[in-house]
Amino acid sequence: MSKLAEFSLIGMNFDRYSSSKVQNRIYAEYVVRDEYSKATIALGAYDDDDNFCGAVFAGFNNEVLIDQGCLNRSYSKVVESIMNIGFDADSGVYDQVNGFMLKELKSKMDFDGELMLFAVDPDTKGQGTGTKLLDALSKRYTGKKIYVFTDTNCSYQFYEHRGFDRCAEAEVHEPGQSADQKMKYFIYNKTL
């Protein structure tokens, strides 16, 4: 999980939210473990030398979670409690805004699952790792409609170039930045 947390830290620009490298590292590890604890499938990508270079986690309706243990869920709950104490008031905005957008969206359309985490080694960017992971997920879940949360601090263009439709967006203050600094949150969807 730690290598994937490194990829997530860089690819999702978590360093924009805190100047503390330790906080950013803990947060990245939290995100990876939390999403893994809710996933029903995890696919990894490796290069020709067998080096890990990325992964995708997804959760599909009516499937069994892949992580039946309590370690990742416990880690997530502890870190979440610490974050609620140590971070500014904006730290929960991401989940609140995304939750509101998803609720509105689900009143109009049905989904079979969620693409929960997608992280690739930044050193392999542009080499097709992300596309191969998405293709592998698509082969397993052909015809399933999924959604993904993303934002302007992530590589949201990746989804646009691979046939995802932007179906919701909101502009809010960017946590950890000056009051006038805004970012956009998006929900994209696609039938695999």
C-alpha positions as CSV (number, residue, x, y, z in Angstrom):
1,M,0.0,0.0,0.0
2,S,2.9,2.4,0.7
3,K,4.1,2.6,-2.9
4,L,0.5,3.3,-4.0
5,A,0.2,6.0,-1.4
6,E,3.4,7.6,-2.8
7,F,1.8,7.6,-6.3
8,S,-1.4,9.0,-4.9
9,L,0.4,11.7,-3.0
10,I,2.0,13.0,-6.1
11,G,-0.8,12.3,-8.6
12,M,-3.5,13.8,-6.5
13,N,-1.4,16.7,-5.3
14,F,-2.0,16.1,-1.6
15,D,1.0,18.3,-0.9
16,R,-1.2,21.3,-1.7
17,Y,-3.3,20.8,1.5
18,S,-0.6,20.9,4.1
19,S,3.1,22.0,4.3
20,S,3.8,19.0,6.5
21,K,5.3,16.1,4.6
22,V,4.4,13.8,7.5
23,Q,0.7,14.9,7.4
24,N,0.6,14.5,3.6
25,R,2.1,11.0,3.8
26,I,-0.3,9.9,6.5
27,Y,-3.2,11.3,4.5
28,A,-2.1,9.6,1.3
29,E,-1.8,6.3,3.2
30,Y,-5.3,6.9,4.7
31,V,-6.9,7.5,1.3
32,V,-5.4,4.3,-0.1
33,R,-6.4,2.1,2.8
34,D,-9.8,3.7,3.2
35,E,-10.7,3.1,-0.5
36,Y,-9.2,-0.4,-0.4
37,S,-11.4,-1.3,2.6
38,K,-14.5,-0.4,0.4
39,A,-13.4,-2.0,-2.8
40,T,-14.7,-5.1,-4.4
41,I,-11.8,-5.3,-6.9
42,A,-8.2,-4.1,-7.0
43,L,-6.1,-4.4,-10.1
44,G,-2.4,-3.7,-10.2
45,A,0.0,-2.9,-13.1
46,Y,3.6,-4.0,-13.4
47,D,6.3,-3.2,-15.9
48,D,8.5,-5.7,-17.8
49,D,10.9,-5.8,-14.8
50,D,8.0,-6.7,-12.4
51,N,8.1,-3.2,-10.8
52,F,4.8,-2.1,-9.4
53,C,3.6,1.0,-11.4
54,G,-0.1,1.5,-10.6
55,A,-3.4,0.3,-9.4
56,V,-7.1,0.8,-9.7
57,F,-9.7,0.1,-6.9
58,A,-13.4,-0.1,-7.7
59,G,-16.5,-1.1,-5.8
60,F,-19.4,-2.7,-7.6
61,N,-23.0,-3.2,-6.3
62,N,-23.8,-6.6,-4.8
63,E,-20.2,-7.8,-4.7
64,V,-18.1,-8.9,-1.7
65,L,-15.5,-6.5,-0.4
66,I,-11.9,-7.8,-1.0
67,D,-10.7,-6.6,2.4
68,Q,-12.6,-8.5,5.0
69,G,-10.1,-7.7,7.8
70,C,-10.3,-4.8,10.2
71,L,-6.7,-3.4,9.8
72,N,-7.4,-0.9,7.0
73,R,-10.8,0.1,8.4
74,S,-9.2,0.7,11.8
75,Y,-6.3,2.6,10.4
76,S,-8.8,4.8,8.4
77,K,-10.9,5.5,11.5
78,V,-8.0,6.5,13.6
79,V,-6.5,8.8,11.0
80,E,-10.0,10.3,10.3
81,S,-10.4,11.1,14.0
82,I,-6.9,12.8,14.0
83,M,-7.8,14.7,10.8
84,N,-11.0,16.0,12.4
85,I,-8.9,17.5,15.2
86,G,-5.8,18.7,13.3
87,F,-7.1,20.0,10.0
88,D,-9.0,23.2,9.2
89,A,-12.8,23.4,8.8
90,D,-12.5,22.9,5.0
91,S,-11.1,19.4,5.4
92,G,-14.5,17.7,5.2
93,V,-15.8,19.8,2.3
94,Y,-14.6,17.4,-0.4
95,D,-16.7,14.5,1.0
96,Q,-19.7,16.8,1.7
97,V,-19.8,18.4,-1.8
98,N,-19.2,15.1,-3.6
99,G,-21.9,13.5,-1.4
100,F,-24.4,16.2,-2.4
101,M,-23.5,16.0,-6.1
102,L,-23.8,12.2,-6.1
103,K,-27.2,12.3,-4.3
104,E,-28.5,14.6,-7.0
105,L,-27.0,12.5,-9.7
106,K,-28.4,9.2,-8.3
107,S,-31.9,10.8,-8.4
108,K,-31.5,10.9,-12.2
109,M,-29.4,7.8,-13.1
110,D,-28.4,4.5,-11.8
111,F,-24.8,3.2,-11.4
112,D,-23.4,-0.3,-11.0
113,G,-20.2,0.8,-9.3
114,E,-17.6,3.4,-8.4
115,L,-14.0,3.8,-9.5
116,M,-12.6,4.5,-6.1
117,L,-8.9,5.0,-6.5
118,F,-6.8,5.2,-9.6
119,A,-3.1,5.9,-9.1
120,V,-0.1,5.4,-11.4
121,D,3.6,5.9,-10.9
122,P,4.3,9.5,-12.0
123,D,7.5,8.2,-13.6
124,T,5.5,6.1,-16.0
125,K,3.0,8.9,-16.9
126,G,2.2,8.8,-20.7
127,Q,3.3,5.1,-21.1
128,G,-0.2,3.7,-21.1
129,T,-0.3,2.2,-17.6
130,G,-3.5,4.0,-16.7
131,T,-5.2,3.0,-20.0
132,K,-4.1,-0.6,-19.5
133,L,-5.6,-0.6,-16.0
134,L,-8.9,0.9,-17.2
135,D,-9.0,-1.6,-20.1
136,A,-8.5,-4.5,-17.7
137,L,-11.4,-3.2,-15.5
138,S,-13.6,-2.7,-18.6
139,K,-13.0,-6.3,-19.7
140,R,-14.2,-7.6,-16.4
141,Y,-17.1,-5.3,-16.1
142,T,-18.3,-4.8,-19.7
143,G,-21.7,-3.0,-19.7
144,K,-21.5,-1.8,-16.1
145,K,-22.0,1.9,-15.5
146,I,-19.5,3.5,-13.1
147,Y,-18.8,6.9,-11.7
148,V,-15.6,8.5,-10.4
149,F,-15.0,11.6,-8.2
150,T,-12.1,13.8,-9.3
151,D,-11.1,17.4,-9.2
152,T,-8.8,20.0,-10.8
153,N,-5.9,18.9,-8.7
154,C,-6.0,15.4,-10.3
155,S,-5.6,14.2,-13.9
156,Y,-9.3,14.6,-14.6
157,Q,-8.5,15.0,-18.3
158,F,-7.5,11.3,-18.4
159,Y,-11.2,10.4,-17.9
160,E,-12.3,12.8,-20.6
161,H,-9.9,11.3,-23.1
162,R,-11.2,7.8,-22.4
163,G,-14.9,8.4,-23.0
164,F,-16.1,9.4,-19.5
165,D,-18.8,12.0,-19.4
166,R,-18.7,14.9,-16.9
167,C,-22.1,14.7,-15.2
168,A,-21.6,17.0,-12.2
169,E,-19.3,19.7,-11.0
170,A,-19.0,22.3,-8.2
171,E,-16.5,25.0,-7.5
172,V,-15.4,25.5,-3.9
173,H,-12.6,27.0,-1.8
174,E,-9.5,24.8,-2.0
175,P,-8.6,23.5,1.4
176,G,-5.2,24.7,2.7
177,Q,-5.1,27.6,0.3
178,S,-5.9,31.3,0.4
179,A,-9.5,32.3,0.7
180,D,-9.7,33.3,-3.0
181,Q,-8.2,30.0,-4.3
182,K,-10.9,27.8,-5.8
183,M,-10.9,24.3,-7.2
184,K,-13.6,22.3,-9.1
185,Y,-14.9,18.9,-8.0
186,F,-16.2,16.6,-10.7
187,I,-18.1,13.4,-11.1
188,Y,-17.6,11.5,-14.3
189,N,-19.4,8.4,-15.5
190,K,-19.0,5.8,-18.2
191,T,-20.5,2.5,-19.3
192,L,-17.6,0.1,-19.5
